[in-house]
C-alpha cells in the first residue's frame, strides 16, 4: 500500500509527500532526516493521508495537491467537500 500524506510543520506550512510506510516516514521527518523543508520546521504532525495501490498513483495525487491553494488543502484536510468543490477551478474561472 502507498500513501499520499500532508504534514503540518511548526511554522504552520504544509508538506506533502508519498510513502509506503507512514509511521516510518513521519519518524524520519521528525528526526530531521525526512526532507530539508521539514528538517528546518520541526516538529511536524500528520494531518491527512490517502491510500493507493501503486506508487505511481500516490505520486500523481501528491503532485495534484501540491498545486492547490492553502485554502483548498485545508478544505481537504477538514473533509469540507462543499468548500473543496467551491474552490475548484471550474467553479472559479
PyMOL Python script that loads the backbone (N, CA, C, O; Angstrom):
from pymol import cmd

cmd.read_pdbstr("""\
ATOM      1  N   UNK A   1       0.847  -1.178   0.000  1.00  0.00           N
ATOM      2  CA  UNK A   1       0.000   0.000   0.000  1.00  0.00           C
ATOM      3  C   UNK A   1       0.894   1.244   0.000  1.00  0.00           C
ATOM      4  O   UNK A   1       1.920   1.286   0.679  1.00  0.00           O
ATOM      5  N   UNK A   2       0.494   2.235  -0.759  1.00  0.00           N
ATOM      6  CA  UNK A   2       1.201   3.514  -0.837  1.00  0.00           C
ATOM      7  C   UNK A   2       0.293   4.621  -0.325  1.00  0.00           C
ATOM      8  O   UNK A   2      -0.932   4.507  -0.361  1.00  0.00           O
ATOM      9  N   UNK A   3       0.908   5.685   0.148  1.00  0.00           N
ATOM     10  CA  UNK A   3       0.155   6.792   0.737  1.00  0.00           C
ATOM     11  C   UNK A   3       0.647   8.139   0.218  1.00  0.00           C
ATOM     12  O   UNK A   3       1.834   8.338  -0.041  1.00  0.00           O
ATOM     13  N   UNK A   4      -0.298   9.046   0.076  1.00  0.00           N
ATOM     14  CA  UNK A   4      -0.010  10.458  -0.094  1.00  0.00           C
ATOM     15  C   UNK A   4      -0.369  11.054   1.255  1.00  0.00           C
ATOM     16  O   UNK A   4      -1.399  10.706   1.831  1.00  0.00           O
ATOM     17  N   UNK A   5       0.479  11.959   1.772  1.00  0.00           N
ATOM     18  CA  UNK A   5       0.218  12.492   3.095  1.00  0.00           C
ATOM     19  C   UNK A   5       0.475  13.995   3.133  1.00  0.00           C
ATOM     20  O   UNK A   5       1.218  14.542   2.318  1.00  0.00           O
ATOM     21  N   UNK A   6      -0.161  14.640   4.100  1.00  0.00           N
ATOM     22  CA  UNK A   6       0.043  16.064   4.334  1.00  0.00           C
ATOM     23  C   UNK A   6       0.465  16.237   5.791  1.00  0.00           C
ATOM     24  O   UNK A   6      -0.204  15.771   6.713  1.00  0.00           O
ATOM     25  N   UNK A   7       1.589  16.918   5.967  1.00  0.00           N
ATOM     26  CA  UNK A   7       2.093  17.235   7.299  1.00  0.00           C
ATOM     27  C   UNK A   7       1.923  18.726   7.556  1.00  0.00           C
ATOM     28  O   UNK A   7       1.953  19.536   6.629  1.00  0.00           O
ATOM     29  N   UNK A   8       1.745  19.071   8.810  1.00  0.00           N
ATOM     30  CA  UNK A   8       1.777  20.474   9.214  1.00  0.00           C
ATOM     31  C   UNK A   8       3.075  20.685   9.988  1.00  0.00           C
ATOM     32  O   UNK A   8       3.353  19.990  10.966  1.00  0.00           O
ATOM     33  N   UNK A   9       3.858  21.652   9.533  1.00  0.00           N
ATOM     34  CA  UNK A   9       5.139  21.954  10.157  1.00  0.00           C
ATOM     35  C   UNK A   9       4.951  22.950  11.293  1.00  0.00           C
ATOM     36  O   UNK A   9       3.881  23.540  11.440  1.00  0.00           O
ATOM     37  N   UNK A  10       5.995  23.135  12.096  1.00  0.00           N
ATOM     38  CA  UNK A  10       5.915  24.023  13.255  1.00  0.00           C
ATOM     39  C   UNK A  10       5.634  25.474  12.871  1.00  0.00           C
ATOM     40  O   UNK A  10       5.119  26.236  13.689  1.00  0.00           O
ATOM     41  N   UNK A  11       5.963  25.868  11.638  1.00  0.00           N
ATOM     42  CA  UNK A  11       5.684  27.233  11.180  1.00  0.00           C
ATOM     43  C   UNK A  11       4.321  27.332  10.490  1.00  0.00           C
ATOM     44  O   UNK A  11       4.014  28.343   9.859  1.00  0.00           O
ATOM     45  N   UNK A  12       3.509  26.284  10.611  1.00  0.00           N
ATOM     46  CA  UNK A  12       2.164  26.166  10.037  1.00  0.00           C
ATOM     47  C   UNK A  12       2.150  25.930   8.532  1.00  0.00           C
ATOM     48  O   UNK A  12       1.080  25.915   7.924  1.00  0.00           O
ATOM     49  N   UNK A  13       3.307  25.748   7.925  1.00  0.00           N
ATOM     50  CA  UNK A  13       3.337  25.398   6.498  1.00  0.00           C
ATOM     51  C   UNK A  13       2.964  23.919   6.340  1.00  0.00           C
ATOM     52  O   UNK A  13       3.044  23.137   7.287  1.00  0.00           O
ATOM     53  N   UNK A  14       2.560  23.563   5.136  1.00  0.00           N
ATOM     54  CA  UNK A  14       2.233  22.175   4.826  1.00  0.00           C
ATOM     55  C   UNK A  14       3.367  21.549   4.034  1.00  0.00           C
ATOM     56  O   UNK A  14       4.040  22.210   3.244  1.00  0.00           O
ATOM     57  N   UNK A  15       3.561  20.255   4.264  1.00  0.00           N
ATOM     58  CA  UNK A  15       4.483  19.454   3.460  1.00  0.00           C
ATOM     59  C   UNK A  15       3.677  18.282   2.931  1.00  0.00           C
ATOM     60  O   UNK A  15       2.975  17.607   3.684  1.00  0.00           O
ATOM     61  N   UNK A  16       3.782  18.045   1.631  1.00  0.00           N
ATOM     62  CA  UNK A  16       3.036  16.960   1.001  1.00  0.00           C
ATOM     63  C   UNK A  16       4.031  15.969   0.418  1.00  0.00           C
ATOM     64  O   UNK A  16       4.971  16.352  -0.277  1.00  0.00           O
ATOM     65  N   UNK A  17       3.816  14.704   0.707  1.00  0.00           N
ATOM     66  CA  UNK A  17       4.724  13.676   0.218  1.00  0.00           C
ATOM     67  C   UNK A  17       4.010  12.366  -0.021  1.00  0.00           C
ATOM     68  O   UNK A  17       2.786  12.276   0.069  1.00  0.00           O
ATOM     69  N   UNK A  18       4.805  11.344  -0.331  1.00  0.00           N
ATOM     70  CA  UNK A  18       4.257   9.996  -0.515  1.00  0.00           C
ATOM     71  C   UNK A  18       5.223   8.981   0.087  1.00  0.00           C
ATOM     72  O   UNK A  18       6.424   9.230   0.188  1.00  0.00           O
ATOM     73  N   UNK A  19       4.687   7.854   0.476  1.00  0.00           N
ATOM     74  CA  UNK A  19       5.494   6.805   1.103  1.00  0.00           C
ATOM     75  C   UNK A  19       4.721   5.493   1.102  1.00  0.00           C
ATOM     76  O   UNK A  19       3.515   5.468   0.856  1.00  0.00           O
ATOM     77  N   UNK A  20       5.423   4.417   1.377  1.00  0.00           N
ATOM     78  CA  UNK A  20       4.741   3.130   1.576  1.00  0.00           C
ATOM     79  C   UNK A  20       4.735   2.728   3.051  1.00  0.00           C
ATOM     80  O   UNK A  20       4.303   1.631   3.403  1.00  0.00           O
ATOM     81  N   UNK A  21       5.227   3.643   3.919  1.00  0.00           N
ATOM     82  CA  UNK A  21       5.229   3.377   5.357  1.00  0.00           C
ATOM     83  C   UNK A  21       5.059   4.713   6.092  1.00  0.00           C
ATOM     84  O   UNK A  21       6.037   5.409   6.368  1.00  0.00           O
ATOM     85  N   UNK A  22       3.835   5.050   6.396  1.00  0.00           N
ATOM     86  CA  UNK A  22       3.519   6.346   7.012  1.00  0.00           C
ATOM     87  C   UNK A  22       4.266   6.549   8.331  1.00  0.00           C
ATOM     88  O   UNK A  22       4.895   7.589   8.524  1.00  0.00           O
ATOM     89  N   UNK A  23       4.207   5.590   9.226  1.00  0.00           N
ATOM     90  CA  UNK A  23       4.815   5.770  10.545  1.00  0.00           C
ATOM     91  C   UNK A  23       6.320   5.954  10.447  1.00  0.00           C
ATOM     92  O   UNK A  23       6.882   6.818  11.119  1.00  0.00           O
ATOM     93  N   UNK A  24       6.978   5.156   9.621  1.00  0.00           N
ATOM     94  CA  UNK A  24       8.428   5.267   9.464  1.00  0.00           C
ATOM     95  C   UNK A  24       8.788   6.613   8.848  1.00  0.00           C
ATOM     96  O   UNK A  24       9.767   7.241   9.250  1.00  0.00           O
ATOM     97  N   UNK A  25       7.999   7.055   7.878  1.00  0.00           N
ATOM     98  CA  UNK A  25       8.275   8.337   7.220  1.00  0.00           C
ATOM     99  C   UNK A  25       8.076   9.507   8.185  1.00  0.00           C
ATOM    100  O   UNK A  25       8.870  10.448   8.188  1.00  0.00           O
ATOM    101  N   UNK A  26       7.033   9.454   8.995  1.00  0.00           N
ATOM    102  CA  UNK A  26       6.788  10.500   9.990  1.00  0.00           C
ATOM    103  C   UNK A  26       7.941  10.556  11.002  1.00  0.00           C
ATOM    104  O   UNK A  26       8.387  11.639  11.383  1.00  0.00           O
ATOM    105  N   UNK A  27       8.410   9.403  11.426  1.00  0.00           N
ATOM    106  CA  UNK A  27       9.552   9.332  12.341  1.00  0.00           C
ATOM    107  C   UNK A  27      10.794   9.946  11.696  1.00  0.00           C
ATOM    108  O   UNK A  27      11.531  10.685  12.347  1.00  0.00           O
ATOM    109  N   UNK A  28      11.026   9.641  10.417  1.00  0.00           N
ATOM    110  CA  UNK A  28      12.176  10.215   9.701  1.00  0.00           C
ATOM    111  C   UNK A  28      12.055  11.732   9.618  1.00  0.00           C
ATOM    112  O   UNK A  28      13.026  12.451   9.855  1.00  0.00           O
ATOM    113  N   UNK A  29      10.862  12.217   9.283  1.00  0.00           N
ATOM    114  CA  UNK A  29      10.674  13.669   9.215  1.00  0.00           C
ATOM    115  C   UNK A  29      10.976  14.307  10.573  1.00  0.00           C
ATOM    116  O   UNK A  29      11.705  15.297  10.639  1.00  0.00           O
ATOM    117  N   UNK A  30      10.432  13.759  11.639  1.00  0.00           N
ATOM    118  CA  UNK A  30      10.602  14.370  12.961  1.00  0.00           C
ATOM    119  C   UNK A  30      12.007  14.203  13.538  1.00  0.00           C
ATOM    120  O   UNK A  30      12.361  14.876  14.507  1.00  0.00           O
ATOM    121  N   UNK A  31      12.798  13.325  12.959  1.00  0.00           N
ATOM    122  CA  UNK A  31      14.191  13.191  13.395  1.00  0.00           C
ATOM    123  C   UNK A  31      15.109  14.076  12.556  1.00  0.00           C
ATOM    124  O   UNK A  31      16.321  14.098  12.773  1.00  0.00           O
ATOM    125  N   UNK A  32      14.528  14.811  11.586  1.00  0.00           N
ATOM    126  CA  UNK A  32      15.317  15.698  10.740  1.00  0.00           C
ATOM    127  C   UNK A  32      15.917  15.025   9.535  1.00  0.00           C
ATOM    128  O   UNK A  32      16.727  15.627   8.830  1.00  0.00           O
ATOM    129  N   UNK A  33      15.534  13.771   9.278  1.00  0.00           N
ATOM    130  CA  UNK A  33      16.092  13.019   8.158  1.00  0.00           C
ATOM    131  C   UNK A  33      15.093  12.794   7.028  1.00  0.00           C
ATOM    132  O   UNK A  33      15.337  11.976   6.141  1.00  0.00           O
ATOM    133  N   UNK A  34      13.953  13.522   7.051  1.00  0.00           N
ATOM    134  CA  UNK A  34      12.914  13.287   6.052  1.00  0.00           C
ATOM    135  C   UNK A  34      13.062  14.117   4.800  1.00  0.00           C
ATOM    136  O   UNK A  34      13.126  13.571   3.699  1.00  0.00           O
ATOM    137  N   UNK A  35      13.117  15.425   4.948  1.00  0.00           N
ATOM    138  CA  UNK A  35      13.246  16.357   3.833  1.00  0.00           C
ATOM    139  C   UNK A  35      13.820  17.651   4.390  1.00  0.00           C
ATOM    140  O   UNK A  35      13.638  17.958   5.569  1.00  0.00           O
ATOM    141  N   UNK A  36      14.513  18.411   3.547  1.00  0.00           N
ATOM    142  CA  UNK A  36      15.097  19.678   4.003  1.00  0.00           C
ATOM    143  C   UNK A  36      14.020  20.611   4.537  1.00  0.00           C
ATOM    144  O   UNK A  36      14.218  21.287   5.547  1.00  0.00           O
ATOM    145  N   UNK A  37      12.871  20.644   3.850  1.00  0.00           N
ATOM    146  CA  UNK A  37      11.786  21.533   4.260  1.00  0.00           C
ATOM    147  C   UNK A  37      11.338  21.229   5.692  1.00  0.00           C
ATOM    148  O   UNK A  37      11.244  22.131   6.524  1.00  0.00           O
ATOM    149  N   UNK A  38      11.068  19.971   5.967  1.00  0.00           N
ATOM    150  CA  UNK A  38      10.569  19.615   7.292  1.00  0.00           C
ATOM    151  C   UNK A  38      11.666  19.682   8.344  1.00  0.00           C
ATOM    152  O   UNK A  38      11.385  19.999   9.500  1.00  0.00           O
ATOM    153  N   UNK A  39      12.904  19.392   7.976  1.00  0.00           N
ATOM    154  CA  UNK A  39      14.009  19.414   8.937  1.00  0.00           C
ATOM    155  C   UNK A  39      14.187  20.798   9.542  1.00  0.00           C
ATOM    156  O   UNK A  39      14.608  20.926  10.692  1.00  0.00           O
ATOM    157  N   UNK A  40      13.871  21.824   8.783  1.00  0.00           N
ATOM    158  CA  UNK A  40      14.004  23.198   9.266  1.00  0.00           C
ATOM    159  C   UNK A  40      12.745  23.692   9.977  1.00  0.00           C
ATOM    160  O   UNK A  40      12.699  24.832  10.439  1.00  0.00           O
ATOM    161  N   UNK A  41      11.710  22.826  10.068  1.00  0.00           N
ATOM    162  CA  UNK A  41      10.418  23.254  10.618  1.00  0.00           C
ATOM    163  C   UNK A  41       9.843  22.202  11.574  1.00  0.00           C
ATOM    164  O   UNK A  41       8.650  21.900  11.530  1.00  0.00           O
ATOM    165  N   UNK A  42      10.685  21.657  12.421  1.00  0.00           N
ATOM    166  CA  UNK A  42      10.250  20.607  13.341  1.00  0.00           C
ATOM    167  C   UNK A  42       9.568  21.190  14.567  1.00  0.00           C
ATOM    168  O   UNK A  42       9.852  22.324  14.951  1.00  0.00           O
ATOM    169  N   UNK A  43       8.680  20.438  15.181  1.00  0.00           N
ATOM    170  CA  UNK A  43       8.196  19.116  14.764  1.00  0.00           C
ATOM    171  C   UNK A  43       7.100  19.245  13.702  1.00  0.00           C
ATOM    172  O   UNK A  43       6.555  20.321  13.456  1.00  0.00           O
ATOM    173  N   UNK A  44       6.805  18.095  13.086  1.00  0.00           N
ATOM    174  CA  UNK A  44       5.722  18.027  12.108  1.00  0.00           C
ATOM    175  C   UNK A  44       4.652  17.075  12.617  1.00  0.00           C
ATOM    176  O   UNK A  44       4.934  16.153  13.381  1.00  0.00           O
ATOM    177  N   UNK A  45       3.414  17.314  12.179  1.00  0.00           N
ATOM    178  CA  UNK A  45       2.294  16.461  12.563  1.00  0.00           C
ATOM    179  C   UNK A  45       1.556  16.000  11.321  1.00  0.00           C
ATOM    180  O   UNK A  45       1.343  16.771  10.385  1.00  0.00           O
ATOM    181  N   UNK A  46       1.174  14.749  11.324  1.00  0.00           N
ATOM    182  CA  UNK A  46       0.393  14.201  10.220  1.00  0.00           C
ATOM    183  C   UNK A  46      -1.046  14.711  10.326  1.00  0.00           C
ATOM    184  O   UNK A  46      -1.720  14.507  11.336  1.00  0.00           O
ATOM    185  N   UNK A  47      -1.500  15.378   9.262  1.00  0.00           N
ATOM    186  CA  UNK A  47      -2.862  15.910   9.243  1.00  0.00           C
ATOM    187  C   UNK A  47      -3.804  15.089   8.385  1.00  0.00           C
ATOM    188  O   UNK A  47      -5.004  15.024   8.654  1.00  0.00           O
ATOM    189  N   UNK A  48      -3.254  14.453   7.339  1.00  0.00           N
ATOM    190  CA  UNK A  48      -4.124  13.823   6.352  1.00  0.00           C
ATOM    191  C   UNK A  48      -3.335  12.765   5.584  1.00  0.00           C
ATOM    192  O   UNK A  48      -2.130  12.905   5.375  1.00  0.00           O
ATOM    193  N   UNK A  49      -4.028  11.707   5.167  1.00  0.00           N
ATOM    194  CA  UNK A  49      -3.412  10.700   4.303  1.00  0.00           C
ATOM    195  C   UNK A  49      -4.475  10.053   3.442  1.00  0.00           C
ATOM    196  O   UNK A  49      -5.642   9.961   3.825  1.00  0.00           O
ATOM    197  N   UNK A  50      -4.053   9.611   2.280  1.00  0.00           N
ATOM    198  CA  UNK A  50      -4.889   8.822   1.371  1.00  0.00           C
ATOM    199  C   UNK A  50      -4.069   7.606   0.968  1.00  0.00           C
ATOM    200  O   UNK A  50      -2.849   7.702   0.830  1.00  0.00           O
ATOM    201  N   UNK A  51      -4.720   6.467   0.779  1.00  0.00           N
ATOM    202  CA  UNK A  51      -4.001   5.255   0.396  1.00  0.00           C
ATOM    203  C   UNK A  51      -4.237   4.919  -1.076  1.00  0.00           C
ATOM    204  O   UNK A  51      -5.286   5.220  -1.647  1.00  0.00           O
ATOM    205  N   UNK A  52      -3.219   4.283  -1.670  1.00  0.00           N
ATOM    206  CA  UNK A  52      -3.233   3.913  -3.083  1.00  0.00           C
ATOM    207  C   UNK A  52      -2.596   2.545  -3.253  1.00  0.00           C
ATOM    208  O   UNK A  52      -1.772   2.123  -2.441  1.00  0.00           O
ATOM    209  N   UNK A  53      -2.979   1.872  -4.296  1.00  0.00           N
ATOM    210  CA  UNK A  53      -2.404   0.559  -4.577  1.00  0.00           C
ATOM    211  C   UNK A  53      -1.008   0.692  -5.167  1.00  0.00           C
ATOM    212  O   UNK A  53      -0.136  -0.128  -4.880  1.00  0.00           O
ATOM    213  N   UNK A  54      -0.785   1.717  -5.991  1.00  0.00           N
ATOM    214  CA  UNK A  54       0.519   1.860  -6.639  1.00  0.00           C
ATOM    215  C   UNK A  54       1.237   3.140  -6.220  1.00  0.00           C
ATOM    216  O   UNK A  54       0.614   4.134  -5.848  1.00  0.00           O
ATOM    217  N   UNK A  55       2.555   3.084  -6.293  1.00  0.00           N
ATOM    218  CA  UNK A  55       3.354   4.281  -6.011  1.00  0.00           C
ATOM    219  C   UNK A  55       3.034   5.375  -7.025  1.00  0.00           C
ATOM    220  O   UNK A  55       2.956   6.553  -6.676  1.00  0.00           O
ATOM    221  N   UNK A  56       2.852   4.984  -8.257  1.00  0.00           N
ATOM    222  CA  UNK A  56       2.556   5.955  -9.316  1.00  0.00           C
ATOM    223  C   UNK A  56       1.288   6.756  -8.997  1.00  0.00           C
ATOM    224  O   UNK A  56       1.253   7.969  -9.205  1.00  0.00           O
ATOM    225  N   UNK A  57       0.266   6.093  -8.502  1.00  0.00           N
ATOM    226  CA  UNK A  57      -0.979   6.791  -8.157  1.00  0.00           C
ATOM    227  C   UNK A  57      -0.777   7.746  -6.973  1.00  0.00           C
ATOM    228  O   UNK A  57      -1.353   8.834  -6.945  1.00  0.00           O
ATOM    229  N   UNK A  58       0.040   7.336  -5.999  1.00  0.00           N
ATOM    230  CA  UNK A  58       0.287   8.220  -4.847  1.00  0.00           C
ATOM    231  C   UNK A  58       1.081   9.452  -5.278  1.00  0.00           C
ATOM    232  O   UNK A  58       0.841  10.549  -4.773  1.00  0.00           O
ATOM    233  N   UNK A  59       2.013   9.285  -6.196  1.00  0.00           N
ATOM    234  CA  UNK A  59       2.791  10.415  -6.711  1.00  0.00           C
ATOM    235  C   UNK A  59       1.901  11.356  -7.518  1.00  0.00           C
ATOM    236  O   UNK A  59       2.009  12.577  -7.407  1.00  0.00           O
ATOM    237  N   UNK A  60       1.032  10.782  -8.318  1.00  0.00           N
ATOM    238  CA  UNK A  60       0.108  11.592  -9.122  1.00  0.00           C
ATOM    239  C   UNK A  60      -0.753  12.474  -8.218  1.00  0.00           C
ATOM    240  O   UNK A  60      -0.943  13.656  -8.502  1.00  0.00           O
ATOM    241  N   UNK A  61      -1.270  11.904  -7.137  1.00  0.00           N
ATOM    242  CA  UNK A  61      -2.105  12.661  -6.205  1.00  0.00           C
ATOM    243  C   UNK A  61      -1.272  13.714  -5.463  1.00  0.00           C
ATOM    244  O   UNK A  61      -1.727  14.840  -5.262  1.00  0.00           O
ATOM    245  N   UNK A  62      -0.066  13.347  -5.062  1.00  0.00           N
ATOM    246  CA  UNK A  62       0.830  14.293  -4.397  1.00  0.00           C
ATOM    247  C   UNK A  62       1.052  15.519  -5.285  1.00  0.00           C
ATOM    248  O   UNK A  62       0.925  16.651  -4.820  1.00  0.00           O
ATOM    249  N   UNK A  63       1.378  15.301  -6.542  1.00  0.00           N
ATOM    250  CA  UNK A  63       1.640  16.407  -7.463  1.00  0.00           C
ATOM    251  C   UNK A  63       0.394  17.250  -7.690  1.00  0.00           C
ATOM    252  O   UNK A  63       0.483  18.470  -7.828  1.00  0.00           O
ATOM    253  N   UNK A  64      -0.765  16.605  -7.729  1.00  0.00           N
ATOM    254  CA  UNK A  64      -2.019  17.333  -7.901  1.00  0.00           C
ATOM    255  C   UNK A  64      -2.247  18.283  -6.722  1.00  0.00           C
ATOM    256  O   UNK A  64      -2.541  19.462  -6.919  1.00  0.00           O
ATOM    257  N   UNK A  65      -2.114  17.775  -5.516  1.00  0.00           N
ATOM    258  CA  UNK A  65      -2.417  18.570  -4.326  1.00  0.00           C
ATOM    259  C   UNK A  65      -1.376  19.666  -4.101  1.00  0.00           C
ATOM    260  O   UNK A  65      -1.710  20.727  -3.574  1.00  0.00           O
ATOM    261  N   UNK A  66      -0.127  19.432  -4.488  1.00  0.00           N
ATOM    262  CA  UNK A  66       0.904  20.463  -4.343  1.00  0.00           C
ATOM    263  C   UNK A  66       0.549  21.728  -5.120  1.00  0.00           C
ATOM    264  O   UNK A  66       0.999  22.816  -4.760  1.00  0.00           O
ATOM    265  N   UNK A  67      -0.240  21.605  -6.166  1.00  0.00           N
ATOM    266  CA  UNK A  67      -0.640  22.756  -6.984  1.00  0.00           C
ATOM    267  C   UNK A  67      -1.803  23.532  -6.379  1.00  0.00           C
ATOM    268  O   UNK A  67      -2.097  24.645  -6.816  1.00  0.00           O
ATOM    269  N   UNK A  68      -2.458  22.968  -5.392  1.00  0.00           N
ATOM    270  CA  UNK A  68      -3.647  23.591  -4.806  1.00  0.00           C
ATOM    271  C   UNK A  68      -3.285  24.758  -3.904  1.00  0.00           C
ATOM    272  O   UNK A  68      -2.169  24.852  -3.395  1.00  0.00           O
ATOM    273  N   UNK A  69      -4.257  25.647  -3.718  1.00  0.00           N
ATOM    274  CA  UNK A  69      -4.107  26.753  -2.768  1.00  0.00           C
ATOM    275  C   UNK A  69      -4.134  26.197  -1.343  1.00  0.00           C
ATOM    276  O   UNK A  69      -4.568  25.068  -1.114  1.00  0.00           O
ATOM    277  N   UNK A  70      -3.671  26.996  -0.406  1.00  0.00           N
ATOM    278  CA  UNK A  70      -3.716  26.594   1.000  1.00  0.00           C
ATOM    279  C   UNK A  70      -5.161  26.354   1.437  1.00  0.00           C
ATOM    280  O   UNK A  70      -5.444  25.396   2.156  1.00  0.00           O
ATOM    281  N   UNK A  71      -6.083  27.233   0.999  1.00  0.00           N
ATOM    282  CA  UNK A  71      -7.494  27.070   1.372  1.00  0.00           C
ATOM    283  C   UNK A  71      -8.056  25.738   0.889  1.00  0.00           C
ATOM    284  O   UNK A  71      -8.806  25.073   1.604  1.00  0.00           O
ATOM    285  N   UNK A  72      -7.691  25.361  -0.313  1.00  0.00           N
ATOM    286  CA  UNK A  72      -8.184  24.100  -0.865  1.00  0.00           C
ATOM    287  C   UNK A  72      -7.594  22.906  -0.104  1.00  0.00           C
ATOM    288  O   UNK A  72      -8.291  21.927   0.164  1.00  0.00           O
ATOM    289  N   UNK A  73      -6.313  22.996   0.240  1.00  0.00           N
ATOM    290  CA  UNK A  73      -5.672  21.929   1.031  1.00  0.00           C
ATOM    291  C   UNK A  73      -6.352  21.808   2.394  1.00  0.00           C
ATOM    292  O   UNK A  73      -6.605  20.700   2.869  1.00  0.00           O
ATOM    293  N   UNK A  74      -6.645  22.943   3.019  1.00  0.00           N
ATOM    294  CA  UNK A  74      -7.310  22.922   4.325  1.00  0.00           C
ATOM    295  C   UNK A  74      -8.704  22.317   4.228  1.00  0.00           C
ATOM    296  O   UNK A  74      -9.128  21.594   5.130  1.00  0.00           O
ATOM    297  N   UNK A  75      -9.421  22.603   3.147  1.00  0.00           N
ATOM    298  CA  UNK A  75     -10.749  22.019   2.956  1.00  0.00           C
ATOM    299  C   UNK A  75     -10.644  20.496   2.855  1.00  0.00           C
ATOM    300  O   UNK A  75     -11.462  19.779   3.432  1.00  0.00           O
ATOM    301  N   UNK A  76      -9.644  20.005   2.128  1.00  0.00           N
ATOM    302  CA  UNK A  76      -9.429  18.558   2.016  1.00  0.00           C
ATOM    303  C   UNK A  76      -9.115  17.959   3.382  1.00  0.00           C
ATOM    304  O   UNK A  76      -9.712  16.957   3.776  1.00  0.00           O
ATOM    305  N   UNK A  77      -8.185  18.567   4.096  1.00  0.00           N
ATOM    306  CA  UNK A  77      -7.785  18.080   5.423  1.00  0.00           C
ATOM    307  C   UNK A  77      -8.981  18.014   6.363  1.00  0.00           C
ATOM    308  O   UNK A  77      -9.126  17.065   7.133  1.00  0.00           O
ATOM    309  N   UNK A  78      -9.838  19.033   6.294  1.00  0.00           N
ATOM    310  CA  UNK A  78     -11.001  19.115   7.181  1.00  0.00           C
ATOM    311  C   UNK A  78     -12.199  18.318   6.695  1.00  0.00           C
ATOM    312  O   UNK A  78     -13.224  18.264   7.376  1.00  0.00           O
ATOM    313  N   UNK A  79     -12.084  17.703   5.532  1.00  0.00           N
ATOM    314  CA  UNK A  79     -13.198  16.928   4.996  1.00  0.00           C
ATOM    315  C   UNK A  79     -14.370  17.798   4.581  1.00  0.00           C
ATOM    316  O   UNK A  79     -15.509  17.332   4.547  1.00  0.00           O
ATOM    317  N   UNK A  80     -14.101  19.058   4.263  1.00  0.00           N
ATOM    318  CA  UNK A  80     -15.133  20.007   3.853  1.00  0.00           C
ATOM    319  C   UNK A  80     -15.265  19.956   2.332  1.00  0.00           C
ATOM    320  O   UNK A  80     -14.722  20.797   1.615  1.00  0.00           O
ATOM    321  N   UNK A  81     -15.996  18.954   1.861  1.00  0.00           N
ATOM    322  CA  UNK A  81     -16.083  18.714   0.425  1.00  0.00           C
ATOM    323  C   UNK A  81     -16.913  19.770  -0.296  1.00  0.00           C
ATOM    324  O   UNK A  81     -16.723  19.995  -1.491  1.00  0.00           O
ATOM    325  N   UNK A  82     -17.822  20.411   0.411  1.00  0.00           N
ATOM    326  CA  UNK A  82     -18.584  21.506  -0.185  1.00  0.00           C
ATOM    327  C   UNK A  82     -17.641  22.674  -0.492  1.00  0.00           C
ATOM    328  O   UNK A  82     -17.679  23.238  -1.586  1.00  0.00           O
ATOM    329  N   UNK A  83     -16.803  23.029   0.471  1.00  0.00           N
ATOM    330  CA  UNK A  83     -15.836  24.112   0.263  1.00  0.00           C
ATOM    331  C   UNK A  83     -14.805  23.708  -0.790  1.00  0.00           C
ATOM    332  O   UNK A  83     -14.411  24.521  -1.626  1.00  0.00           O
ATOM    333  N   UNK A  84     -14.380  22.469  -0.746  1.00  0.00           N
ATOM    334  CA  UNK A  84     -13.402  21.973  -1.709  1.00  0.00           C
ATOM    335  C   UNK A  84     -13.939  22.131  -3.127  1.00  0.00           C
ATOM    336  O   UNK A  84     -13.229  22.583  -4.026  1.00  0.00           O
ATOM    337  N   UNK A  85     -15.182  21.757  -3.311  1.00  0.00           N
ATOM    338  CA  UNK A  85     -15.810  21.880  -4.631  1.00  0.00           C
ATOM    339  C   UNK A  85     -15.914  23.331  -5.056  1.00  0.00           C
ATOM    340  O   UNK A  85     -15.680  23.657  -6.220  1.00  0.00           O
ATOM    341  N   UNK A  86     -16.266  24.213  -4.115  1.00  0.00           N
ATOM    342  CA  UNK A  86     -16.413  25.629  -4.446  1.00  0.00           C
ATOM    343  C   UNK A  86     -15.071  26.270  -4.792  1.00  0.00           C
ATOM    344  O   UNK A  86     -15.045  27.292  -5.477  1.00  0.00           O
ATOM    345  N   UNK A  87     -13.960  25.698  -4.337  1.00  0.00           N
ATOM    346  CA  UNK A  87     -12.640  26.226  -4.616  1.00  0.00           C
ATOM    347  C   UNK A  87     -12.009  25.661  -5.889  1.00  0.00           C
ATOM    348  O   UNK A  87     -10.914  26.067  -6.278  1.00  0.00           O
ATOM    349  N   UNK A  88     -12.701  24.727  -6.530  1.00  0.00           N
ATOM    350  CA  UNK A  88     -12.144  24.132  -7.745  1.00  0.00           C
ATOM    351  C   UNK A  88     -12.127  25.158  -8.869  1.00  0.00           C
ATOM    352  O   UNK A  88     -12.966  26.059  -8.899  1.00  0.00           O
ATOM    353  N   UNK A  89     -11.183  25.031  -9.792  1.00  0.00           N
ATOM    354  CA  UNK A  89     -11.014  25.989 -10.871  1.00  0.00           C
ATOM    355  C   UNK A  89     -12.243  26.097 -11.762  1.00  0.00           C
ATOM    356  O   UNK A  89     -12.545  27.179 -12.264  1.00  0.00           O
ATOM    357  N   UNK A  90     -12.939  25.020 -11.960  1.00  0.00           N
ATOM    358  CA  UNK A  90     -14.104  25.087 -12.848  1.00  0.00           C
ATOM    359  C   UNK A  90     -15.231  25.931 -12.239  1.00  0.00           C
ATOM    360  O   UNK A  90     -16.136  26.381 -12.942  1.00  0.00           O
ATOM    361  N   UNK A  91     -15.157  26.133 -10.933  1.00  0.00           N
ATOM    362  CA  UNK A  91     -16.144  26.991 -10.271  1.00  0.00           C
ATOM    363  C   UNK A  91     -15.634  28.402 -10.069  1.00  0.00           C
ATOM    364  O   UNK A  91     -16.399  29.299  -9.715  1.00  0.00           O
ATOM    365  N   UNK A  92     -14.329  28.606 -10.295  1.00  0.00           N
ATOM    366  CA  UNK A  92     -13.709  29.923 -10.156  1.00  0.00           C
ATOM    367  C   UNK A  92     -12.902  30.233 -11.406  1.00  0.00           C
ATOM    368  O   UNK A  92     -11.684  30.052 -11.404  1.00  0.00           O
ATOM    369  N   UNK A  93     -13.540  30.693 -12.467  1.00  0.00           N
ATOM    370  CA  UNK A  93     -12.797  30.971 -13.716  1.00  0.00           C
ATOM    371  C   UNK A  93     -11.797  32.097 -13.548  1.00  0.00           C
ATOM    372  O   UNK A  93     -11.098  32.449 -14.498  1.00  0.00           O
TER     373      UNK A  93
END
""", "prot")
cmd.dss("prot")
cmd.show_as("cartoon", "prot")
cmd.util.cbc("prot")
cmd.orient("prot")
